[in-house]
Amino acid sequence: MKIGCHGLVWTGLFDAAGIRHSVNKTKEAGFDLIEFPLMDPFAFDVEAAKSALKDYDLGATGSLGLSAEADISSEDPDVVRTGELLLNRALDVVAEVGGTDLCGVIYCGMKKYLEPVSSQGLHNSMAVIGRVSDRAADLGVNVSVEVVNRYESNILNTARQALKYVQELGRANLGVHLDTYHMNIEESDMFSPVLNTAEALRYVHIGESHRGYLGTGNVDFDTFFKALGHVGYDGPVVFESFSSAVIAPDVAGMLGIWRNLWDNSEELGAHANAYIRDKFTAVNTIALH
């Protein structure tokens, strides 16, 4: 298992300097990998990332949330085509930097919808994700669809929905991506979703209920980590937190970061790394009971 950190904990600018800074800070905080945000994969500096990852001996994954203009659950074929091109470029970036996973809200736009997904929209979403997953398999990359709350998707709000989605597509490298921040909003508890998706769970985000310091909100982390231990989960576990002290105003607005719960990335990151590892250490002792 590798413990990682989202790049937006460190910087909101992913030019060559921003990439190196985020990789450096991720390593200093004690993490095993960095999750690069690939909102514009066509502008991402692959060579800078490869160099930094090699210099700091760090693993990598990539994630993004599709915009309305690239929403593959749209009924507009041009919008769907734009989204598929974007996902394929993001996939190329992950493969080129030696990353292992592409995840996030990659199956629809990351936005508040005002109506349920249409049958045509769902068909379009699944068709694109199926093709992207096939291509990812050829590149040796895993793909995971992130379960998010009702204000960020109208397709996958619960683990059961995500499980059905990936089972219908039936790709070995396609899995479910759970996020404790979103689970805390939509799920009935923090144990059942992990058990229900055990065979398909490929990626995990660790985020507090207010997206600040772990352990200061109301997410039931003890139960969640026990569930991960119970099913023997060994995929990436990545800390995610946002502050407008770091990220750009447009990203802060998209994520609803209206107040800052932290302004010191180094302190936040080191705390998160220790918190997550301590939880797994505690879970491992259950075998001694």
BAFI-3210 file (N, C-alpha, C; in Angstrom, 3 decimals, decimal comma, padded with zeros to 6 digits):
// residues 289
n [1|2|3|4|5|6|7|8|9|10|11|12|13|14|15|16|17|18|19|20|21|22|23|24|25|26|27|28|29|30|31|32|33|34|35|36|37|38|39|40|41|42|43|44|45|46|47|48|49|50|51|52|53|54|55|56|57|58|59|60|61|62|63|64|65|66|67|68|69|70|71|72|73|74|75|76|77|78|79|80|81|82|83|84|85|86|87|88|89|90|91|92|93|94|95|96|97|98|99|100|101|102|103|104|105|106|107|108|109|110|111|112|113|114|115|116|117|118|119|120|121|122|123|124|125|126|127|128|129|130|131|132|133|134|135|136|137|138|139|140|141|142|143|144|145|146|147|148|149|150|151|152|153|154|155|156|157|158|159|160|161|162|163|164|165|166|167|168|169|170|171|172|173|174|175|176|177|178|179|180|181|182|183|184|185|186|187|188|189|190|191|192|193|194|195|196|197|198|199|200|201|202|203|204|205|206|207|208|209|210|211|212|213|214|215|216|217|218|219|220|221|222|223|224|225|226|227|228|229|230|231|232|233|234|235|236|237|238|239|240|241|242|243|244|245|246|247|248|249|250|251|252|253|254|255|256|257|258|259|260|261|262|263|264|265|266|267|268|269|270|271|272|273|274|275|276|277|278|279|280|281|282|283|284|285|286|287|288|289]
n.u [000,839|000,475|000,878|-000,371|-000,394|-002,450|-001,656|-002,608|-002,475|-000,110|000,426|-001,133|-000,386|000,782|003,137|006,514|008,101|006,189|005,414|007,788|008,108|005,798|006,236|008,614|007,745|005,823|007,392|009,030|007,139|006,735|005,265|004,428|003,670|002,541|-000,461|-001,231|-003,079|-004,899|-006,293|-005,896|-004,535|-003,162|-001,452|000,275|003,510|005,272|007,959|009,172|007,844|008,594|011,341|011,382|010,042|011,812|014,111|013,273|012,417|009,665|006,319|003,508|000,188|-002,740|-005,398|-008,647|-011,458|-014,106|-015,006|-017,977|-017,847|-016,555|-017,991|-018,638|-021,020|-022,850|-025,443|-024,664|-022,744|-020,335|-019,394|-019,013|-017,022|-014,953|-014,489|-013,593|-011,193|-009,774|-009,606|-008,096|-005,691|-004,988|-004,624|-002,424|-000,514|-000,313|000,731|003,131|004,625|005,161|003,180|000,547|-002,242|-005,343|-007,817|-010,864|-013,532|-014,367|-016,288|-018,422|-019,479|-017,967|-019,982|-022,925|-025,823|-029,069|-030,973|-031,758|-029,387|-029,686|-030,831|-029,423|-027,240|-026,023|-025,358|-023,496|-021,475|-020,619|-019,775|-017,555|-015,860|-015,431|-013,908|-011,692|-010,710|-009,936|-007,846|-006,185|-005,491|-003,768|-001,668|-000,859|-002,134|-004,326|-007,822|-010,137|-013,381|-014,623|-016,642|-018,848|-020,485|-023,973|-023,957|-021,938|-022,096|-024,457|-024,571|-022,861|-023,192|-023,087|-021,403|-022,533|-023,778|-021,541|-020,269|-022,067|-021,863|-019,143|-019,136|-020,903|-019,455|-017,205|-014,313|-011,065|-009,151|-010,574|-011,996|-013,502|-013,496|-013,279|-014,080|-013,635|-014,662|-016,864|-018,310|-019,104|-021,185|-023,090|-023,300|-024,655|-023,109|-019,634|-018,469|-019,880|-019,836|-017,166|-016,947|-018,904|-017,795|-015,454|-014,123|-013,817|-012,647|-010,290|-009,017|-008,471|-009,509|-008,627|-010,283|-011,329|-014,492|-014,859|-012,854|-010,447|-007,922|-007,196|-009,168|-010,377|-012,935|-016,121|-015,937|-016,012|-013,322|-012,061|-013,759|-013,779|-011,071|-010,774|-012,480|-011,117|-008,881|-010,138|-011,007|-008,619|-007,486|-005,128|-004,419|-003,720|-003,780|-004,817|-004,281|-006,387|-006,990|-008,130|-007,406|-007,961|-005,765|-003,831|-004,770|-006,019|-008,382|-010,559|-010,627|-011,061|-013,609|-015,071|-014,893|-016,108|-014,711|-015,074|-014,157|-011,109|-009,443|-006,894|-003,531|-000,963|000,805|002,904|002,770|000,139|000,326|002,323|001,052|-001,187|000,002|001,166|-001,147|-002,718|-000,987|-000,763|-003,365|-003,516|-001,542|-002,715|-004,964|-003,699|-002,933|-005,154|-005,163|-003,789|-005,501]
n.v [-001,192|002,260|005,481|008,616|012,090|014,757|016,965|019,615|020,358|021,609|023,500|025,685|026,009|024,393|024,504|023,959|024,671|024,617|021,948|020,629|021,728|020,759|017,991|017,794|018,767|016,878|014,597|015,453|015,580|012,967|011,188|008,559|008,837|011,196|012,765|014,051|016,846|016,943|018,886|020,354|018,564|018,817|020,905|020,137|019,687|017,171|016,278|017,739|016,691|013,967|014,206|015,349|013,394|011,270|012,361|012,708|010,244|009,274|008,027|008,269|009,393|010,321|012,714|014,105|016,332|016,481|019,263|021,205|021,615|019,417|017,208|013,918|012,664|014,080|014,758|015,810|015,113|016,388|017,552|015,268|014,052|015,904|015,544|012,876|013,059|014,670|012,978|010,897|012,208|012,851|010,302|009,539|011,266|010,278|007,725|008,421|009,696|007,608|006,832|005,162|005,186|006,585|008,706|010,030|012,427|011,463|010,579|012,171|015,643|017,645|019,026|020,771|019,266|019,852|018,046|014,503|012,151|011,429|008,555|008,343|009,959|008,527|006,224|007,302|008,121|005,653|004,315|005,830|005,641|002,913|002,613|004,229|002,838|000,436|001,331|002,278|-000,109|-001,207|000,495|-000,056|001,114|001,817|002,604|004,573|005,335|008,062|008,270|010,738|013,507|014,572|017,155|017,351|015,489|013,670|011,011|009,037|008,730|007,046|004,170|001,746|002,455|003,069|000,602|-000,955|000,396|-000,060|-002,837|-003,441|-002,549|-004,174|-004,292|-005,307|-003,535|-001,386|000,377|001,203|004,329|005,542|008,212|009,722|012,196|012,669|010,307|010,691|012,405|011,127|008,304|005,580|004,606|004,183|001,780|-000,271|000,541|000,033|-002,729|-003,564|-002,849|-004,221|-006,040|-004,452|-002,101|000,343|002,723|005,316|008,248|010,320|012,511|015,152|016,056|018,794|019,347|020,036|019,779|016,404|014,449|016,493|016,955|015,424|012,908|009,397|008,025|005,895|003,668|003,517|002,982|000,542|-000,964|-000,935|-002,420|-004,827|-005,821|-006,142|-004,118|-002,736|-000,693|002,669|005,240|008,343|011,566|014,399|017,821|021,201|024,678|028,129|029,586|028,417|027,214|028,233|030,952|030,190|027,410|027,158|028,241|026,376|024,146|025,021|026,336|028,315|029,266|029,271|026,597|026,072|027,285|026,540|024,524|022,656|021,879|020,849|018,727|017,027|016,339|014,945|012,745|011,375|010,887|009,177|006,971|006,188|005,329|003,033|001,502|001,052|-000,444|-002,727|-003,959|-005,278|-007,876|-009,132|-009,469]
n.w [000,000|-000,775|000,552|-000,185|-001,367|-002,418|-005,043|-004,905|-002,295|-001,980|-004,018|-006,431|-008,951|-011,696|-013,325|-014,523|-012,279|-010,227|-010,269|-009,504|-006,949|-005,640|-005,695|-004,245|-001,699|-001,068|-000,749|001,402|003,424|003,958|002,407|-000,002|-002,614|-005,128|-006,091|-009,085|-010,151|-013,083|-014,645|-016,927|-018,988|-021,377|-021,085|-019,172|-017,828|-018,711|-018,809|-016,771|-014,587|-014,687|-014,213|-011,607|-010,086|-010,341|-009,130|-006,495|-005,821|-005,925|-006,240|-008,564|-009,364|-011,282|-011,518|-012,249|-012,714|-014,893|-016,940|-017,769|-020,461|-021,351|-020,737|-020,613|-020,226|-021,524|-023,968|-026,275|-029,000|-029,740|-027,386|-025,860|-027,360|-027,014|-024,273|-024,245|-025,662|-023,889|-021,630|-022,683|-023,165|-020,549|-019,585|-021,117|-019,993|-017,343|-017,884|-019,173|-017,191|-015,613|-013,880|-011,975|-011,811|-013,007|-011,956|-010,411|-011,031|-013,710|-015,373|-015,871|-015,899|-013,371|-011,408|-010,212|-011,113|-012,509|-013,035|-013,351|-014,784|-018,249|-020,147|-022,524|-021,943|-019,853|-021,230|-023,055|-021,282|-020,154|-022,434|-023,271|-020,991|-021,012|-023,375|-022,766|-020,575|-021,772|-023,380|-021,383|-020,147|-022,011|-021,625|-019,126|-016,930|-014,213|-013,942|-012,186|-011,004|-009,318|-006,460|-005,690|-003,979|-004,249|-005,211|-006,967|-008,940|-010,949|-011,333|-009,991|-006,777|-004,630|-003,240|-004,071|-006,476|-008,010|-008,039|-009,535|-011,971|-012,765|-012,816|-014,872|-017,028|-016,915|-016,984|-016,168|-015,189|-014,343|-011,723|-008,490|-006,849|-003,727|-001,478|001,567|002,377|000,665|001,106|003,735|003,445|001,784|002,255|004,285|006,337|007,275|006,862|005,435|002,601|001,880|002,268|000,431|-002,017|-002,129|-003,934|-006,135|-005,376|-005,933|-005,403|-002,995|-001,367|001,318|003,213|005,355|006,950|006,655|004,993|006,109|008,628|009,381|011,563|012,932|012,217|011,498|010,284|010,423|010,874|012,212|011,896|009,099|008,393|009,682|008,114|005,641|006,405|007,016|004,533|003,316|001,728|-000,531|-002,224|-003,576|-001,091|-000,565|000,670|000,746|000,584|000,657|000,240|-000,170|000,230|-001,180|-003,643|-006,923|-007,522|-009,254|-009,051|-006,328|-006,169|-007,695|-006,063|-003,798|-001,703|000,624|002,999|004,826|006,308|006,863|006,482|006,296|004,501|004,854|007,580|007,664|005,764|006,878|009,247|008,228|006,912|009,098|010,589|008,935|008,625|011,301|011,802|010,186|011,402|013,882|013,060|012,099|014,426|015,271|014,500|016,480|018,543]
ca.u [000,000|001,216|000,171|-000,028|-000,945|-002,901|-000,757|-003,163|-002,109|001,155|000,450|-002,214|000,226|001,550|004,170|007,674|008,493|005,140|005,478|008,933|007,800|004,807|006,873|009,550|007,019|005,185|008,453|009,437|006,086|006,796|004,370|005,022|003,302|001,801|-001,546|-001,214|-004,347|-004,690|-007,439|-005,489|-003,421|-002,420|-000,450|001,099|004,912|005,612|009,391|009,455|007,316|009,458|012,601|011,167|009,701|013,053|015,026|012,764|012,032|008,261|005,358|002,550|-001,102|-003,331|-006,850|-009,295|-012,907|-014,428|-015,798|-019,214|-017,484|-015,947|-018,847|-018,905|-022,405|-023,689|-026,084|-024,041|-021,584|-019,112|-018,946|-018,520|-015,752|-013,974|-014,173|-012,807|-009,847|-009,152|-009,291|-007,000|-004,450|-004,667|-004,108|-001,057|000,348|-000,061|001,635|004,431|005,396|005,353|002,141|-000,178|-003,700|-006,093|-009,049|-011,586|-014,858|-013,990|-017,424|-019,407|-018,954|-017,945|-020,806|-024,268|-026,812|-030,422|-031,875|-031,052|-028,740|-030,577|-030,357|-028,407|-026,065|-025,364|-024,774|-022,299|-020,473|-020,082|-019,069|-016,241|-015,036|-015,027|-012,815|-010,533|-010,174|-009,245|-006,578|-005,375|-004,957|-002,613|-000,595|-000,543|-002,668|-005,653|-008,786|-011,115|-014,417|-014,787|-017,990|-018,898|-021,813|-025,008|-023,694|-020,817|-022,398|-025,802|-024,445|-022,299|-023,197|-022,880|-020,532|-023,327|-023,940|-020,250|-020,026|-022,895|-021,290|-017,919|-019,447|-021,523|-018,398|-016,453|-012,877|-010,279|-008,371|-011,513|-012,484|-014,216|-012,686|-014,030|-013,558|-014,330|-015,412|-018,148|-019,014|-019,672|-022,410|-024,064|-023,433|-025,299|-022,034|-018,309|-017,979|-020,546|-019,374|-015,888|-017,242|-019,672|-016,954|-014,134|-013,480|-013,619|-012,054|-008,957|-008,405|-009,108|-009,171|-008,876|-010,582|-012,175|-015,831|-014,743|-011,676|-009,310|-007,061|-007,811|-009,457|-011,012|-014,313|-016,985|-015,778|-015,699|-012,133|-011,754|-014,536|-013,357|-009,787|-011,020|-013,071|-010,029|-008,100|-010,961|-011,048|-007,253|-007,216|-003,704|-004,209|-003,323|-004,577|-004,300|-004,835|-006,884|-007,482|-008,039|-007,464|-007,734|-004,424|-002,948|-005,332|-006,485|-009,764|-011,562|-010,712|-011,686|-015,040|-015,634|-014,930|-016,826|-013,815|-015,470|-013,400|-009,866|-009,217|-005,448|-002,705|000,399|000,807|003,876|002,222|-001,028|000,755|003,009|000,012|-002,005|000,798|001,260|-002,499|-003,111|-000,135|-001,134|-004,619|-003,218|-000,800|-003,702|-005,770|-002,887|-002,851|-006,376|-004,822|-003,218|-006,557]
ca.v [000,000|003,517|006,630|009,748|013,417|015,493|018,063|020,915|020,713|022,356|024,601|025,727|026,260|023,205|024,663|023,152|025,000|024,151|020,487|020,239|022,135|019,848|016,686|017,971|018,894|015,588|013,734|015,962|015,277|011,543|010,398|007,655|009,227|012,432|012,735|015,275|017,272|017,073|019,596|020,683|017,648|019,223|021,896|019,578|019,502|015,777|016,118|018,279|015,726|012,780|014,562|015,545|012,103|010,490|012,972|012,543|008,843|009,315|007,505|009,266|009,088|011,527|012,815|015,315|016,382|017,037|020,488|021,091|021,600|018,117|016,267|012,750|012,221|014,983|014,196|016,480|014,304|017,185|017,683|013,939|013,862|016,742|014,878|011,668|013,506|015,134|011,811|010,155|012,937|012,662|008,941|009,583|011,928|009,330|006,688|008,992|010,013|006,372|006,715|003,887|005,313|007,779|008,628|011,280|012,562|011,341|009,945|013,226|016,921|017,833|020,218|020,486|019,075|020,219|016,942|013,221|011,828|010,768|007,232|008,557|010,495|007,440|005,372|007,973|008,059|004,300|003,959|006,481|005,055|001,592|002,761|004,755|001,746|-000,494|001,957|002,311|-001,455|-001,355|001,335|-000,500|002,091|001,559|003,697|004,478|006,367|008,560|008,471|012,070|013,872|014,963|018,495|017,283|014,496|013,075|009,608|008,169|009,342|006,016|003,061|000,748|002,936|002,930|-000,826|-001,370|001,029|-000,744|-004,234|-003,504|-002,371|-005,420|-004,195|-005,697|-002,395|-000,318|000,149|002,216|005,281|006,078|009,427|009,819|013,459|012,466|009,232|011,250|013,094|010,307|006,905|005,309|004,396|004,198|000,406|-001,038|000,816|-000,636|-004,153|-003,768|-002,644|-004,804|-006,632|-003,441|-000,890|000,526|004,009|005,915|009,595|010,603|013,921|015,421|016,545|020,200|019,355|020,596|018,824|015,119|014,235|017,665|017,031|014,346|011,653|008,255|007,411|004,620|002,623|003,419|002,290|-000,854|-001,599|-001,159|-003,545|-006,035|-006,356|-006,283|-003,132|-002,398|000,295|004,002|005,964|009,687|012,681|015,485|018,969|022,388|025,991|029,190|030,110|027,732|026,979|029,393|031,323|029,456|026,068|027,325|028,427|025,114|023,216|025,624|026,644|029,676|029,654|028,523|025,890|025,966|028,107|026,017|023,247|021,729|021,350|020,048|017,504|016,153|015,829|013,967|011,539|010,670|010,462|008,020|005,823|005,751|004,577|001,702|000,784|000,599|-001,495|-003,946|-004,631|-006,053|-009,297|-009,655|-009,593]
ca.w [000,000|-000,800|001,103|-001,032|-001,101|-003,599|-005,347|-004,559|-000,918|-002,016|-004,980|-007,403|-010,253|-012,069|-014,329|-014,138|-010,913|-009,334|-010,221|-008,661|-005,577|-005,055|-005,506|-003,144|-000,438|-000,809|-000,215|002,716|004,399|004,265|001,574|-000,984|-003,983|-005,318|-007,070|-009,877|-010,748|-014,534|-015,201|-018,302|-019,256|-022,568|-020,682|-018,091|-018,213|-018,434|-018,553|-015,436|-013,623|-014,702|-013,573|-010,172|-009,487|-010,263|-008,168|-005,133|-005,649|-005,533|-007,195|-009,029|-009,978|-011,847|-011,349|-012,743|-012,807|-016,197|-016,995|-018,542|-021,883|-021,659|-020,013|-021,468|-020,040|-022,319|-025,158|-027,423|-029,397|-029,774|-026,003|-025,480|-028,062|-026,325|-023,018|-024,481|-026,017|-022,659|-020,802|-023,305|-022,926|-019,132|-019,496|-021,655|-019,011|-016,254|-018,383|-019,519|-015,981|-014,871|-012,873|-011,903|-011,775|-013,388|-011,171|-010,239|-011,648|-015,120|-016,042|-016,118|-015,466|-011,925|-011,219|-009,732|-012,173|-012,105|-013,386|-013,408|-016,052|-019,207|-020,560|-023,557|-021,276|-019,139|-022,269|-023,558|-020,223|-020,020|-023,664|-023,250|-019,926|-021,484|-024,344|-022,046|-019,754|-022,674|-023,751|-020,164|-019,922|-022,898|-021,096|-017,775|-015,978|-013,664|-014,018|-011,111|-011,030|-007,952|-005,946|-005,091|-003,485|-005,209|-005,733|-007,904|-009,979|-010,901|-011,754|-008,956|-005,449|-003,618|-003,629|-004,801|-007,852|-008,690|-008,242|-010,673|-013,158|-013,200|-013,107|-016,194|-018,027|-016,869|-017,308|-015,000|-014,682|-013,991|-010,373|-007,716|-006,095|-002,593|-000,864|002,852|002,429|-000,011|001,810|004,953|003,041|001,071|002,653|005,574|007,311|006,664|006,787|004,383|001,240|001,635|002,105|-000,792|-003,209|-001,833|-005,110|-007,171|-004,808|-006,494|-005,043|-001,821|-000,922|002,721|003,416|006,504|006,605|006,258|004,133|006,822|009,335|009,688|012,967|013,542|011,749|011,974|009,555|011,289|010,292|012,861|011,224|007,703|008,304|010,044|006,931|004,680|006,906|006,962|003,163|002,810|000,680|-000,631|-003,278|-003,123|-000,096|-000,843|001,430|-000,101|001,334|-000,185|000,861|-001,154|000,465|-002,115|-004,973|-007,675|-007,216|-010,025|-008,469|-005,019|-006,404|-008,161|-004,930|-002,685|-000,589|000,994|004,185|004,917|007,557|007,047|005,605|006,366|003,795|005,421|008,820|007,301|005,095|007,833|010,155|007,506|006,704|010,377|010,983|008,129|008,977|012,644|011,707|009,656|012,442|014,871|012,450|012,007|015,732|015,518|014,280|017,722|019,558]
c.u [000,880|000,314|000,606|-000,704|-001,318|-002,017|-001,271|-002,993|-000,926|001,142|-000,775|-001,707|001,136|002,346|005,378|008,082|007,469|005,139|006,613|008,679|006,842|005,387|007,830|008,825|006,295|006,181|008,854|008,415|006,001|005,889|005,138|004,746|002,578|000,704|-001,558|-002,623|-004,126|-005,884|-007,161|-004,293|-002,592|-001,311|000,503|002,496|005,383|007,078|009,778|008,988|008,198|010,764|012,444|010,869|010,939|013,978|014,590|012,239|010,591|007,396|004,350|001,260|-001,624|-004,828|-007,357|-010,801|-013,245|-015,261|-017,071|-018,926|-016,879|-016,721|-019,212|-020,280|-023,383|-024,351|-025,531|-022,781|-020,278|-018,532|-018,350|-017,160|-014,636|-013,524|-013,308|-011,367|-009,080|-008,732|-008,131|-005,668|-004,024|-004,070|-002,680|-000,090|000,702|000,944|003,033|005,272|005,649|004,340|001,355|-001,666|-004,176|-007,448|-009,743|-012,970|-014,638|-015,135|-018,564|-018,756|-018,953|-018,659|-022,135|-025,209|-028,202|-031,450|-031,073|-030,377|-029,736|-030,008|-029,273|-027,112|-025,292|-024,687|-023,475|-021,149|-019,819|-019,309|-017,665|-015,342|-014,585|-013,844|-011,544|-009,887|-009,417|-007,878|-005,636|-004,746|-003,724|-001,398|-000,175|-001,020|-004,055|-006,519|-009,823|-012,093|-014,732|-016,254|-018,019|-020,334|-022,722|-024,804|-022,546|-021,016|-023,846|-025,764|-023,988|-022,183|-022,976|-021,984|-021,290|-023,530|-022,651|-019,947|-020,817|-022,310|-020,077|-018,189|-020,072|-020,490|-017,439|-015,012|-012,062|-009,531|-009,251|-012,106|-013,186|-013,218|-013,572|-013,305|-014,341|-015,129|-016,799|-018,973|-019,731|-020,987|-023,486|-024,295|-024,096|-024,288|-020,722|-017,718|-018,560|-020,054|-018,057|-016,114|-017,949|-018,820|-015,612|-013,417|-013,130|-012,921|-010,600|-008,247|-009,191|-008,581|-009,532|-009,057|-011,532|-013,502|-015,825|-013,512|-010,483|-008,462|-007,825|-008,008|-010,137|-012,449|-015,121|-016,945|-015,358|-014,515|-011,806|-012,474|-014,069|-012,048|-009,909|-011,603|-012,009|-009,178|-008,849|-010,957|-009,655|-006,921|-005,732|-003,401|-003,775|-004,309|-004,024|-005,040|-005,215|-007,452|-007,250|-008,138|-007,211|-006,431|-003,435|-003,528|-005,855|-007,955|-010,812|-011,730|-011,388|-013,188|-015,716|-015,823|-015,660|-015,955|-014,051|-014,779|-012,171|-009,711|-007,737|-004,734|-001,250|000,414|001,713|003,342|001,040|-000,613|001,423|002,014|-000,804|-001,258|000,878|-000,094|-002,917|-002,288|-000,457|-002,419|-004,361|-002,423|-001,763|-004,539|-004,994|-002,784|-004,081|-006,106|-004,255|-004,286|-007,023]
c.v [001,249|004,647|007,866|011,036|014,085|016,718|019,434|021,274|021,682|023,569|024,536|025,931|025,091|023,424|023,853|023,404|024,487|022,645|020,040|020,582|021,141|018,466|016,739|017,980|017,592|014,616|014,157|015,605|013,790|010,650|009,551|008,084|010,568|012,187|014,076|015,621|017,582|017,749|020,056|019,817|018,031|020,222|021,354|019,261|018,107|015,613|016,646|017,301|014,485|013,049|014,673|014,226|011,220|011,034|012,721|011,140|008,717|008,707|008,576|008,629|010,393|011,529|014,083|015,188|017,072|018,310|020,240|020,987|020,278|016,988|015,073|012,150|013,149|014,221|014,817|015,708|015,082|017,360|016,357|013,682|014,681|016,086|013,653|012,019|013,952|013,960|011,016|010,873|012,806|011,277|008,872|010,187|010,969|008,264|007,228|009,331|008,761|006,164|005,424|004,005|006,643|007,673|009,982|011,249|012,621|010,794|010,920|014,547|016,982|019,142|019,794|020,412|019,420|019,162|015,647|013,017|011,124|009,406|007,368|009,073|009,419|006,492|005,985|007,884|006,688|003,879|004,557|005,848|003,646|001,668|003,269|003,659|000,734|000,054|002,008|000,955|-001,692|-000,581|000,935|000,434|001,648|002,803|003,498|005,643|006,774|008,787|009,806|012,431|014,432|016,339|018,516|016,233|014,050|011,612|008,715|008,916|008,333|004,910|002,016|001,165|002,757|001,469|-001,340|-000,854|000,244|-002,218|-004,384|-003,324|-003,551|-005,360|-004,477|-004,526|-001,203|-000,594|001,343|003,047|005,872|007,263|009,664|011,115|013,285|011,372|009,764|011,982|012,109|008,901|006,756|005,089|004,343|002,797|-000,345|-000,736|000,130|-002,121|-004,417|-003,686|-003,350|-005,322|-005,600|-002,184|-000,765|001,775|004,627|007,330|009,738|012,112|014,098|016,032|018,000|020,429|020,056|019,506|017,541|014,980|015,397|017,865|015,863|013,075|010,553|007,490|006,058|003,474|002,427|002,653|000,829|-001,614|-001,891|-002,348|-004,857|-006,660|-006,518|-005,321|-002,765|-001,433|001,644|004,568|007,385|010,752|013,810|016,592|020,210|023,660|027,034|029,938|029,535|027,679|028,269|029,683|030,518|028,038|026,132|027,491|027,144|024,137|023,778|025,893|028,100|030,164|028,755|027,891|025,650|026,908|027,661|024,614|022,217|021,069|020,425|018,708|016,527|015,539|014,733|012,659|010,712|010,105|009,190|006,793|005,299|004,932|003,165|000,870|000,224|-000,542|-002,807|-004,692|-005,468|-007,544|-009,932|-009,927|-011,029]
c.w [000,000|-000,322|000,327|-000,623|-002,422|-003,804|-004,954|-003,089|-000,937|-002,917|-005,880|-008,809|-010,619|-013,352|-013,849|-012,689|-009,907|-009,180|-009,305|-007,194|-004,918|-004,805|-004,320|-001,795|-000,075|-000,197|001,189|003,797|004,725|003,454|000,557|-002,424|-003,969|-006,341|-007,793|-010,357|-012,227|-015,201|-016,632|-018,659|-020,473|-022,218|-019,622|-018,599|-017,802|-018,070|-017,177|-014,365|-013,548|-013,967|-012,055|-009,471|-009,337|-009,180|-006,728|-004,860|-005,144|-006,629|-007,574|-009,522|-010,560|-011,661|-012,007|-012,598|-014,114|-016,075|-017,795|-020,038|-022,319|-020,984|-020,900|-021,224|-020,754|-023,466|-026,432|-027,818|-029,444|-028,372|-025,514|-026,115|-027,407|-025,016|-023,206|-024,865|-024,772|-021,778|-021,384|-023,129|-021,466|-018,910|-020,014|-020,648|-017,878|-016,696|-018,622|-018,292|-015,139|-013,770|-012,991|-012,106|-012,341|-012,710|-011,137|-010,851|-013,153|-015,973|-016,332|-015,767|-013,947|-011,621|-010,607|-010,922|-011,630|-012,474|-013,444|-014,763|-016,956|-019,572|-021,623|-022,930|-020,534|-020,126|-022,790|-022,549|-020,171|-021,266|-023,679|-022,190|-020,311|-022,434|-023,674|-021,202|-020,604|-023,065|-022,553|-019,887|-020,782|-022,380|-019,680|-016,686|-015,507|-013,785|-012,913|-011,180|-009,592|-007,610|-005,216|-004,710|-004,572|-005,822|-006,732|-008,998|-009,841|-011,334|-010,614|-007,628|-004,332|-004,159|-004,435|-006,257|-008,639|-008,983|-009,443|-011,982|-013,661|-013,518|-014,483|-017,297|-018,057|-017,332|-016,050|-014,382|-014,316|-012,620|-009,769|-006,912|-004,997|-001,973|000,425|002,996|001,825|000,656|003,037|004,681|002,578|001,616|004,028|006,690|006,555|006,500|005,586|002,974|000,901|001,424|000,783|-002,056|-003,113|-003,073|-006,169|-006,675|-005,250|-005,976|-003,897|-001,600|000,554|002,871|004,584|006,051|006,161|005,383|004,772|007,450|009,658|011,195|013,653|013,072|012,269|011,138|010,531|010,689|010,924|012,160|009,793|007,571|008,727|008,854|005,881|005,111|006,781|005,575|002,570|001,691|000,656|-001,777|-002,726|-002,104|-000,087|-000,041|000,486|000,783|000,495|000,651|-000,217|-000,876|-000,540|-003,525|-005,604|-007,377|-007,979|-009,482|-007,104|-005,166|-006,824|-007,016|-003,715|-001,473|-000,190|002,261|004,274|006,297|007,805|006,093|005,597|005,758|004,445|006,695|008,546|006,711|006,033|008,812|009,480|007,296|007,980|010,802|010,246|008,503|010,380|012,626|011,192|010,660|013,482|014,335|012,397|013,334|016,034|015,353|015,535|018,780|019,698]
res [m|k|i|g|c|h|g|l|v|w|t|g|l|f|d|a|a|g|i|r|h|s|v|n|k|t|k|e|a|g|f|d|l|i|e|f|p|l|m|d|p|f|a|f|d|v|e|a|a|k|s|a|l|k|d|y|d|l|g|a|t|g|s|l|g|l|s|a|e|a|d|i|s|s|e|d|p|d|v|v|r|t|g|e|l|l|l|n|r|a|l|d|v|v|a|e|v|g|g|t|d|l|c|g|v|i|y|c|g|m|k|k|y|l|e|p|v|s|s|q|g|l|h|n|s|m|a|v|i|g|r|v|s|d|r|a|a|d|l|g|v|n|v|s|v|e|v|v|n|r|y|e|s|n|i|l|n|t|a|r|q|a|l|k|y|v|q|e|l|g|r|a|n|l|g|v|h|l|d|t|y|h|m|n|i|e|e|s|d|m|f|s|p|v|l|n|t|a|e|a|l|r|y|v|h|i|g|e|s|h|r|g|y|l|g|t|g|n|v|d|f|d|t|f|f|k|a|l|g|h|v|g|y|d|g|p|v|v|f|e|s|f|s|s|a|v|i|a|p|d|v|a|g|m|l|g|i|w|r|n|l|w|d|n|s|e|e|l|g|a|h|a|n|a|y|i|r|d|k|f|t|a|v|n|t|i|a|l|h]
***
